Amino acid sequence: MGNLLYTIAVILVIIWAIGFFGYHAGGIIHILLIIAVIAILLKVIRRAD
């Protein structure tokens, strides 16, 4: 499950970067970034336990 969260987070960051630099799609790109950051933080916190 942890690898899945990390993979999803990486994909979301890539999508955000493409959307941010390629075209401006409004708030949805920033929501994807927030979800990706939360997923990465959850991965780091769970790994520390």
PDBQT receptor file of N, H, CA, C and O in Angstrom, charges set to zero:
ATOM      1  N   MET A   1       0.829  -1.202   0.000  1.00  0.00    +0.000 N 
ATOM      2  CA  MET A   1       0.000   0.000   0.000  1.00  0.00    +0.000 C 
ATOM      3  C   MET A   1       0.866   1.256   0.000  1.00  0.00    +0.000 C 
ATOM      4  O   MET A   1       0.502   2.263  -0.607  1.00  0.00    +0.000 OA
ATOM      5  N   GLY A   2       2.002   1.199   0.675  1.00  0.00    +0.000 N 
ATOM      6  H   GLY A   2       2.298   0.380   1.168  1.00  0.00    +0.000 HD
ATOM      7  CA  GLY A   2       2.884   2.364   0.736  1.00  0.00    +0.000 C 
ATOM      8  C   GLY A   2       3.467   2.717  -0.619  1.00  0.00    +0.000 C 
ATOM      9  O   GLY A   2       3.559   3.890  -0.980  1.00  0.00    +0.000 OA
ATOM     10  N   ASN A   3       3.866   1.682  -1.377  1.00  0.00    +0.000 N 
ATOM     11  H   ASN A   3       3.791   0.728  -1.083  1.00  0.00    +0.000 HD
ATOM     12  CA  ASN A   3       4.411   1.938  -2.709  1.00  0.00    +0.000 C 
ATOM     13  C   ASN A   3       3.353   2.538  -3.620  1.00  0.00    +0.000 C 
ATOM     14  O   ASN A   3       3.662   3.374  -4.470  1.00  0.00    +0.000 OA
ATOM     15  N   LEU A   4       2.110   2.116  -3.447  1.00  0.00    +0.000 N 
ATOM     16  H   LEU A   4       1.859   1.438  -2.757  1.00  0.00    +0.000 HD
ATOM     17  CA  LEU A   4       1.016   2.653  -4.259  1.00  0.00    +0.000 C 
ATOM     18  C   LEU A   4       0.813   4.138  -3.972  1.00  0.00    +0.000 C 
ATOM     19  O   LEU A   4       0.625   4.928  -4.898  1.00  0.00    +0.000 OA
ATOM     20  N   LEU A   5       0.850   4.522  -2.700  1.00  0.00    +0.000 N 
ATOM     21  H   LEU A   5       1.002   3.881  -1.948  1.00  0.00    +0.000 HD
ATOM     22  CA  LEU A   5       0.704   5.940  -2.339  1.00  0.00    +0.000 C 
ATOM     23  C   LEU A   5       1.839   6.771  -2.933  1.00  0.00    +0.000 C 
ATOM     24  O   LEU A   5       1.616   7.865  -3.452  1.00  0.00    +0.000 OA
ATOM     25  N   TYR A   6       3.046   6.242  -2.850  1.00  0.00    +0.000 N 
ATOM     26  H   TYR A   6       3.226   5.354  -2.428  1.00  0.00    +0.000 HD
ATOM     27  CA  TYR A   6       4.194   6.965  -3.381  1.00  0.00    +0.000 C 
ATOM     28  C   TYR A   6       4.079   7.118  -4.898  1.00  0.00    +0.000 C 
ATOM     29  O   TYR A   6       4.360   8.186  -5.443  1.00  0.00    +0.000 OA
ATOM     30  N   THR A   7       3.668   6.056  -5.570  1.00  0.00    +0.000 N 
ATOM     31  H   THR A   7       3.440   5.188  -5.128  1.00  0.00    +0.000 HD
ATOM     32  CA  THR A   7       3.507   6.101  -7.023  1.00  0.00    +0.000 C 
ATOM     33  C   THR A   7       2.449   7.113  -7.427  1.00  0.00    +0.000 C 
ATOM     34  O   THR A   7       2.651   7.894  -8.357  1.00  0.00    +0.000 OA
ATOM     35  N   ILE A   8       1.321   7.099  -6.730  1.00  0.00    +0.000 N 
ATOM     36  H   ILE A   8       1.157   6.465  -5.975  1.00  0.00    +0.000 HD
ATOM     37  CA  ILE A   8       0.256   8.061  -7.017  1.00  0.00    +0.000 C 
ATOM     38  C   ILE A   8       0.744   9.488  -6.785  1.00  0.00    +0.000 C 
ATOM     39  O   ILE A   8       0.447  10.387  -7.573  1.00  0.00    +0.000 OA
ATOM     40  N   ALA A   9       1.486   9.691  -5.712  1.00  0.00    +0.000 N 
ATOM     41  H   ALA A   9       1.727   8.962  -5.072  1.00  0.00    +0.000 HD
ATOM     42  CA  ALA A   9       2.002  11.029  -5.416  1.00  0.00    +0.000 C 
ATOM     43  C   ALA A   9       2.935  11.509  -6.520  1.00  0.00    +0.000 C 
ATOM     44  O   ALA A   9       2.855  12.662  -6.943  1.00  0.00    +0.000 OA
ATOM     45  N   VAL A  10       3.811  10.639  -6.983  1.00  0.00    +0.000 N 
ATOM     46  H   VAL A  10       3.876   9.703  -6.639  1.00  0.00    +0.000 HD
ATOM     47  CA  VAL A  10       4.745  11.020  -8.048  1.00  0.00    +0.000 C 
ATOM     48  C   VAL A  10       3.984  11.345  -9.334  1.00  0.00    +0.000 C 
ATOM     49  O   VAL A  10       4.292  12.326 -10.012  1.00  0.00    +0.000 OA
ATOM     50  N   ILE A  11       3.002  10.528  -9.662  1.00  0.00    +0.000 N 
ATOM     51  H   ILE A  11       2.753   9.731  -9.111  1.00  0.00    +0.000 HD
ATOM     52  CA  ILE A  11       2.204  10.783 -10.868  1.00  0.00    +0.000 C 
ATOM     53  C   ILE A  11       1.470  12.114 -10.757  1.00  0.00    +0.000 C 
ATOM     54  O   ILE A  11       1.413  12.873 -11.724  1.00  0.00    +0.000 OA
ATOM     55  N   LEU A  12       0.913  12.398  -9.592  1.00  0.00    +0.000 N 
ATOM     56  H   LEU A  12       0.960  11.781  -8.806  1.00  0.00    +0.000 HD
ATOM     57  CA  LEU A  12       0.192  13.658  -9.413  1.00  0.00    +0.000 C 
ATOM     58  C   LEU A  12       1.129  14.861  -9.516  1.00  0.00    +0.000 C 
ATOM     59  O   LEU A  12       0.755  15.893 -10.075  1.00  0.00    +0.000 OA
ATOM     60  N   VAL A  13       2.330  14.735  -8.985  1.00  0.00    +0.000 N 
ATOM     61  H   VAL A  13       2.634  13.898  -8.531  1.00  0.00    +0.000 HD
ATOM     62  CA  VAL A  13       3.297  15.837  -9.099  1.00  0.00    +0.000 C 
ATOM     63  C   VAL A  13       3.678  16.054 -10.561  1.00  0.00    +0.000 C 
ATOM     64  O   VAL A  13       3.802  17.195 -11.007  1.00  0.00    +0.000 OA
ATOM     65  N   ILE A  14       3.865  14.973 -11.306  1.00  0.00    +0.000 N 
ATOM     66  H   ILE A  14       3.764  14.046 -10.944  1.00  0.00    +0.000 HD
ATOM     67  CA  ILE A  14       4.194  15.103 -12.730  1.00  0.00    +0.000 C 
ATOM     68  C   ILE A  14       3.046  15.764 -13.486  1.00  0.00    +0.000 C 
ATOM     69  O   ILE A  14       3.272  16.655 -14.304  1.00  0.00    +0.000 OA
ATOM     70  N   ILE A  15       1.816  15.330 -13.214  1.00  0.00    +0.000 N 
ATOM     71  H   ILE A  15       1.633  14.605 -12.549  1.00  0.00    +0.000 HD
ATOM     72  CA  ILE A  15       0.650  15.930 -13.864  1.00  0.00    +0.000 C 
ATOM     73  C   ILE A  15       0.545  17.412 -13.517  1.00  0.00    +0.000 C 
ATOM     74  O   ILE A  15       0.237  18.246 -14.369  1.00  0.00    +0.000 OA
ATOM     75  N   TRP A  16       0.808  17.724 -12.239  1.00  0.00    +0.000 N 
ATOM     76  H   TRP A  16       1.057  17.047 -11.547  1.00  0.00    +0.000 HD
ATOM     77  CA  TRP A  16       0.753  19.125 -11.828  1.00  0.00    +0.000 C 
ATOM     78  C   TRP A  16       1.805  19.944 -12.566  1.00  0.00    +0.000 C 
ATOM     79  O   TRP A  16       1.519  21.048 -13.030  1.00  0.00    +0.000 OA
ATOM     80  N   ALA A  17       3.018  19.412 -12.677  1.00  0.00    +0.000 N 
ATOM     81  H   ALA A  17       3.250  18.516 -12.300  1.00  0.00    +0.000 HD
ATOM     82  CA  ALA A  17       4.090  20.151 -13.341  1.00  0.00    +0.000 C 
ATOM     83  C   ALA A  17       3.751  20.382 -14.816  1.00  0.00    +0.000 C 
ATOM     84  O   ALA A  17       3.967  21.473 -15.344  1.00  0.00    +0.000 OA
ATOM     85  N   ILE A  18       3.221  19.356 -15.471  1.00  0.00    +0.000 N 
ATOM     86  H   ILE A  18       3.046  18.470 -15.042  1.00  0.00    +0.000 HD
ATOM     87  CA  ILE A  18       2.829  19.503 -16.880  1.00  0.00    +0.000 C 
ATOM     88  C   ILE A  18       1.721  20.546 -17.003  1.00  0.00    +0.000 C 
ATOM     89  O   ILE A  18       1.760  21.403 -17.886  1.00  0.00    +0.000 OA
ATOM     90  N   GLY A  19       0.750  20.466 -16.127  1.00  0.00    +0.000 N 
ATOM     91  H   GLY A  19       0.718  19.770 -15.410  1.00  0.00    +0.000 HD
ATOM     92  CA  GLY A  19      -0.360  21.416 -16.170  1.00  0.00    +0.000 C 
ATOM     93  C   GLY A  19       0.069  22.827 -15.830  1.00  0.00    +0.000 C 
ATOM     94  O   GLY A  19      -0.426  23.790 -16.416  1.00  0.00    +0.000 OA
ATOM     95  N   PHE A  20       0.984  22.952 -14.888  1.00  0.00    +0.000 N 
ATOM     96  H   PHE A  20       1.386  22.170 -14.413  1.00  0.00    +0.000 HD
ATOM     97  CA  PHE A  20       1.421  24.274 -14.455  1.00  0.00    +0.000 C 
ATOM     98  C   PHE A  20       2.256  24.957 -15.534  1.00  0.00    +0.000 C 
ATOM     99  O   PHE A  20       2.101  26.151 -15.790  1.00  0.00    +0.000 OA
ATOM    100  N   PHE A  21       3.139  24.189 -16.160  1.00  0.00    +0.000 N 
ATOM    101  H   PHE A  21       3.265  23.219 -15.952  1.00  0.00    +0.000 HD
ATOM    102  CA  PHE A  21       4.026  24.790 -17.154  1.00  0.00    +0.000 C 
ATOM    103  C   PHE A  21       3.441  24.730 -18.565  1.00  0.00    +0.000 C 
ATOM    104  O   PHE A  21       3.767  25.574 -19.399  1.00  0.00    +0.000 OA
ATOM    105  N   GLY A  22       2.586  23.749 -18.843  1.00  0.00    +0.000 N 
ATOM    106  H   GLY A  22       2.321  23.063 -18.165  1.00  0.00    +0.000 HD
ATOM    107  CA  GLY A  22       2.038  23.586 -20.179  1.00  0.00    +0.000 C 
ATOM    108  C   GLY A  22       0.827  24.465 -20.430  1.00  0.00    +0.000 C 
ATOM    109  O   GLY A  22       0.751  25.147 -21.453  1.00  0.00    +0.000 OA
ATOM    110  N   TYR A  23      -0.094  24.454 -19.528  1.00  0.00    +0.000 N 
ATOM    111  H   TYR A  23      -0.032  23.901 -18.698  1.00  0.00    +0.000 HD
ATOM    112  CA  TYR A  23      -1.298  25.266 -19.663  1.00  0.00    +0.000 C 
ATOM    113  C   TYR A  23      -1.852  25.522 -18.264  1.00  0.00    +0.000 C 
ATOM    114  O   TYR A  23      -1.526  24.812 -17.313  1.00  0.00    +0.000 OA
ATOM    115  N   HIS A  24      -2.677  26.527 -18.157  1.00  0.00    +0.000 N 
ATOM    116  H   HIS A  24      -2.942  27.104 -18.930  1.00  0.00    +0.000 HD
ATOM    117  CA  HIS A  24      -3.201  26.883 -16.844  1.00  0.00    +0.000 C 
ATOM    118  C   HIS A  24      -4.641  26.395 -16.744  1.00  0.00    +0.000 C 
ATOM    119  O   HIS A  24      -5.544  26.983 -17.338  1.00  0.00    +0.000 OA
ATOM    120  N   ALA A  25      -4.852  25.317 -15.989  1.00  0.00    +0.000 N 
ATOM    121  H   ALA A  25      -4.118  24.839 -15.506  1.00  0.00    +0.000 HD
ATOM    122  CA  ALA A  25      -6.170  24.684 -15.912  1.00  0.00    +0.000 C 
ATOM    123  C   ALA A  25      -6.947  25.128 -14.676  1.00  0.00    +0.000 C 
ATOM    124  O   ALA A  25      -7.959  24.519 -14.332  1.00  0.00    +0.000 OA
ATOM    125  N   GLY A  26      -6.496  26.158 -14.024  1.00  0.00    +0.000 N 
ATOM    126  H   GLY A  26      -5.674  26.653 -14.304  1.00  0.00    +0.000 HD
ATOM    127  CA  GLY A  26      -7.233  26.652 -12.868  1.00  0.00    +0.000 C 
ATOM    128  C   GLY A  26      -6.913  25.892 -11.595  1.00  0.00    +0.000 C 
ATOM    129  O   GLY A  26      -5.794  25.415 -11.405  1.00  0.00    +0.000 OA
ATOM    130  N   GLY A  27      -7.906  25.785 -10.726  1.00  0.00    +0.000 N 
ATOM    131  H   GLY A  27      -8.814  26.172 -10.880  1.00  0.00    +0.000 HD
ATOM    132  CA  GLY A  27      -7.709  25.226  -9.394  1.00  0.00    +0.000 C 
ATOM    133  C   GLY A  27      -7.459  23.735  -9.356  1.00  0.00    +0.000 C 
ATOM    134  O   GLY A  27      -6.906  23.233  -8.377  1.00  0.00    +0.000 OA
ATOM    135  N   ILE A  28      -7.850  23.016 -10.389  1.00  0.00    +0.000 N 
ATOM    136  H   ILE A  28      -8.299  23.424 -11.183  1.00  0.00    +0.000 HD
ATOM    137  CA  ILE A  28      -7.718  21.558 -10.343  1.00  0.00    +0.000 C 
ATOM    138  C   ILE A  28      -6.259  21.130 -10.243  1.00  0.00    +0.000 C 
ATOM    139  O   ILE A  28      -5.953  20.138  -9.582  1.00  0.00    +0.000 OA
ATOM    140  N   ILE A  29      -5.371  21.848 -10.878  1.00  0.00    +0.000 N 
ATOM    141  H   ILE A  29      -5.620  22.654 -11.416  1.00  0.00    +0.000 HD
ATOM    142  CA  ILE A  29      -3.949  21.505 -10.831  1.00  0.00    +0.000 C 
ATOM    143  C   ILE A  29      -3.425  21.672  -9.406  1.00  0.00    +0.000 C 
ATOM    144  O   ILE A  29      -2.639  20.853  -8.931  1.00  0.00    +0.000 OA
ATOM    145  N   HIS A  30      -3.850  22.711  -8.741  1.00  0.00    +0.000 N 
ATOM    146  H   HIS A  30      -4.488  23.377  -9.127  1.00  0.00    +0.000 HD
ATOM    147  CA  HIS A  30      -3.386  22.948  -7.380  1.00  0.00    +0.000 C 
ATOM    148  C   HIS A  30      -3.971  21.928  -6.408  1.00  0.00    +0.000 C 
ATOM    149  O   HIS A  30      -3.319  21.554  -5.433  1.00  0.00    +0.000 OA
ATOM    150  N   ILE A  31      -5.179  21.483  -6.665  1.00  0.00    +0.000 N 
ATOM    151  H   ILE A  31      -5.709  21.786  -7.458  1.00  0.00    +0.000 HD
ATOM    152  CA  ILE A  31      -5.769  20.425  -5.841  1.00  0.00    +0.000 C 
ATOM    153  C   ILE A  31      -4.963  19.134  -6.003  1.00  0.00    +0.000 C 
ATOM    154  O   ILE A  31      -4.714  18.430  -5.024  1.00  0.00    +0.000 OA
ATOM    155  N   LEU A  32      -4.555  18.822  -7.237  1.00  0.00    +0.000 N 
ATOM    156  H   LEU A  32      -4.758  19.394  -8.033  1.00  0.00    +0.000 HD
ATOM    157  CA  LEU A  32      -3.717  17.647  -7.467  1.00  0.00    +0.000 C 
ATOM    158  C   LEU A  32      -2.399  17.761  -6.716  1.00  0.00    +0.000 C 
ATOM    159  O   LEU A  32      -1.920  16.781  -6.146  1.00  0.00    +0.000 OA
ATOM    160  N   LEU A  33      -1.812  18.949  -6.712  1.00  0.00    +0.000 N 
ATOM    161  H   LEU A  33      -2.201  19.746  -7.175  1.00  0.00    +0.000 HD
ATOM    162  CA  LEU A  33      -0.562  19.154  -5.985  1.00  0.00    +0.000 C 
ATOM    163  C   LEU A  33      -0.752  18.923  -4.494  1.00  0.00    +0.000 C 
ATOM    164  O   LEU A  33       0.079  18.273  -3.860  1.00  0.00    +0.000 OA
ATOM    165  N   ILE A  34      -1.820  19.439  -3.934  1.00  0.00    +0.000 N 
ATOM    166  H   ILE A  34      -2.495  19.966  -4.450  1.00  0.00    +0.000 HD
ATOM    167  CA  ILE A  34      -2.083  19.267  -2.509  1.00  0.00    +0.000 C 
ATOM    168  C   ILE A  34      -2.259  17.791  -2.173  1.00  0.00    +0.000 C 
ATOM    169  O   ILE A  34      -1.732  17.316  -1.167  1.00  0.00    +0.000 OA
ATOM    170  N   ILE A  35      -2.998  17.061  -3.011  1.00  0.00    +0.000 N 
ATOM    171  H   ILE A  35      -3.426  17.446  -3.828  1.00  0.00    +0.000 HD
ATOM    172  CA  ILE A  35      -3.185  15.629  -2.783  1.00  0.00    +0.000 C 
ATOM    173  C   ILE A  35      -1.847  14.902  -2.839  1.00  0.00    +0.000 C 
ATOM    174  O   ILE A  35      -1.584  14.023  -2.019  1.00  0.00    +0.000 OA
ATOM    175  N   ALA A  36      -1.005  15.263  -3.796  1.00  0.00    +0.000 N 
ATOM    176  H   ALA A  36      -1.219  15.977  -4.462  1.00  0.00    +0.000 HD
ATOM    177  CA  ALA A  36       0.307  14.628  -3.930  1.00  0.00    +0.000 C 
ATOM    178  C   ALA A  36       1.176  14.899  -2.707  1.00  0.00    +0.000 C 
ATOM    179  O   ALA A  36       1.833  13.990  -2.199  1.00  0.00    +0.000 OA
ATOM    180  N   VAL A  37       1.183  16.136  -2.233  1.00  0.00    +0.000 N 
ATOM    181  H   VAL A  37       0.650  16.874  -2.645  1.00  0.00    +0.000 HD
ATOM    182  CA  VAL A  37       1.988  16.483  -1.064  1.00  0.00    +0.000 C 
ATOM    183  C   VAL A  37       1.492  15.728   0.169  1.00  0.00    +0.000 C 
ATOM    184  O   VAL A  37       2.300  15.240   0.958  1.00  0.00    +0.000 OA
ATOM    185  N   ILE A  38       0.186  15.626   0.341  1.00  0.00    +0.000 N 
ATOM    186  H   ILE A  38      -0.471  16.023  -0.301  1.00  0.00    +0.000 HD
ATOM    187  CA  ILE A  38      -0.376  14.883   1.471  1.00  0.00    +0.000 C 
ATOM    188  C   ILE A  38       0.024  13.411   1.395  1.00  0.00    +0.000 C 
ATOM    189  O   ILE A  38       0.381  12.808   2.406  1.00  0.00    +0.000 OA
ATOM    190  N   ALA A  39      -0.037  12.835   0.192  1.00  0.00    +0.000 N 
ATOM    191  H   ALA A  39      -0.327  13.325  -0.630  1.00  0.00    +0.000 HD
ATOM    192  CA  ALA A  39       0.342  11.428   0.031  1.00  0.00    +0.000 C 
ATOM    193  C   ALA A  39       1.812  11.210   0.371  1.00  0.00    +0.000 C 
ATOM    194  O   ALA A  39       2.164  10.220   1.013  1.00  0.00    +0.000 OA
ATOM    195  N   ILE A  40       2.674  12.136  -0.059  1.00  0.00    +0.000 N 
ATOM    196  H   ILE A  40       2.389  12.940  -0.581  1.00  0.00    +0.000 HD
ATOM    197  CA  ILE A  40       4.101  12.024   0.258  1.00  0.00    +0.000 C 
ATOM    198  C   ILE A  40       4.329  12.146   1.754  1.00  0.00    +0.000 C 
ATOM    199  O   ILE A  40       5.107  11.385   2.329  1.00  0.00    +0.000 OA
ATOM    200  N   LEU A  41       3.656  13.100   2.391  1.00  0.00    +0.000 N 
ATOM    201  H   LEU A  41       3.024  13.719   1.924  1.00  0.00    +0.000 HD
ATOM    202  CA  LEU A  41       3.802  13.267   3.835  1.00  0.00    +0.000 C 
ATOM    203  C   LEU A  41       3.330  12.031   4.594  1.00  0.00    +0.000 C 
ATOM    204  O   LEU A  41       3.971  11.615   5.559  1.00  0.00    +0.000 OA
ATOM    205  N   LEU A  42       2.216  11.443   4.164  1.00  0.00    +0.000 N 
ATOM    206  H   LEU A  42       1.696  11.781   3.380  1.00  0.00    +0.000 HD
ATOM    207  CA  LEU A  42       1.745  10.213   4.804  1.00  0.00    +0.000 C 
ATOM    208  C   LEU A  42       2.769   9.099   4.663  1.00  0.00    +0.000 C 
ATOM    209  O   LEU A  42       2.984   8.329   5.599  1.00  0.00    +0.000 OA
ATOM    210  N   LYS A  43       3.399   9.007   3.504  1.00  0.00    +0.000 N 
ATOM    211  H   LYS A  43       3.225   9.633   2.744  1.00  0.00    +0.000 HD
ATOM    212  CA  LYS A  43       4.419   7.987   3.271  1.00  0.00    +0.000 C 
ATOM    213  C   LYS A  43       5.606   8.193   4.213  1.00  0.00    +0.000 C 
ATOM    214  O   LYS A  43       6.106   7.239   4.808  1.00  0.00    +0.000 OA
ATOM    215  N   VAL A  44       6.048   9.432   4.341  1.00  0.00    +0.000 N 
ATOM    216  H   VAL A  44       5.641  10.207   3.857  1.00  0.00    +0.000 HD
ATOM    217  CA  VAL A  44       7.191   9.738   5.199  1.00  0.00    +0.000 C 
ATOM    218  C   VAL A  44       6.849   9.475   6.661  1.00  0.00    +0.000 C 
ATOM    219  O   VAL A  44       7.668   8.920   7.393  1.00  0.00    +0.000 OA
ATOM    220  N   ILE A  45       5.663   9.863   7.093  1.00  0.00    +0.000 N 
ATOM    221  H   ILE A  45       4.998  10.314   6.498  1.00  0.00    +0.000 HD
ATOM    222  CA  ILE A  45       5.260   9.674   8.479  1.00  0.00    +0.000 C 
ATOM    223  C   ILE A  45       5.140   8.184   8.801  1.00  0.00    +0.000 C 
ATOM    224  O   ILE A  45       5.583   7.742   9.861  1.00  0.00    +0.000 OA
ATOM    225  N   ARG A  46       4.550   7.418   7.902  1.00  0.00    +0.000 N 
ATOM    226  H   ARG A  46       4.190   7.777   7.041  1.00  0.00    +0.000 HD
ATOM    227  CA  ARG A  46       4.396   5.983   8.141  1.00  0.00    +0.000 C 
ATOM    228  C   ARG A  46       5.724   5.260   8.121  1.00  0.00    +0.000 C 
ATOM    229  O   ARG A  46       5.896   4.273   8.836  1.00  0.00    +0.000 OA
ATOM    230  N   ARG A  47       6.665   5.727   7.323  1.00  0.00    +0.000 N 
ATOM    231  H   ARG A  47       6.525   6.529   6.742  1.00  0.00    +0.000 HD
ATOM    232  CA  ARG A  47       7.983   5.110   7.277  1.00  0.00    +0.000 C 
ATOM    233  C   ARG A  47       8.750   5.367   8.572  1.00  0.00    +0.000 C 
ATOM    234  O   ARG A  47       9.544   4.528   8.998  1.00  0.00    +0.000 OA
ATOM    235  N   ALA A  48       8.518   6.527   9.202  1.00  0.00    +0.000 N 
ATOM    236  H   ALA A  48       7.874   7.209   8.856  1.00  0.00    +0.000 HD
ATOM    237  CA  ALA A  48       9.222   6.901  10.437  1.00  0.00    +0.000 C 
ATOM    238  C   ALA A  48       8.778   6.064  11.630  1.00  0.00    +0.000 C 
ATOM    239  O   ALA A  48       9.523   5.927  12.601  1.00  0.00    +0.000 OA
ATOM    240  N   ASP A  49       7.569   5.500  11.566  1.00  0.00    +0.000 N 
ATOM    241  H   ASP A  49       6.965   5.611  10.777  1.00  0.00    +0.000 HD
ATOM    242  CA  ASP A  49       7.060   4.730  12.697  1.00  0.00    +0.000 C 
ATOM    243  C   ASP A  49       7.775   3.433  12.889  1.00  0.00    +0.000 C 
ATOM    244  O   ASP A  49       7.451   2.679  13.806  1.00  0.00    +0.000 OA
TER     245      ASP A  49
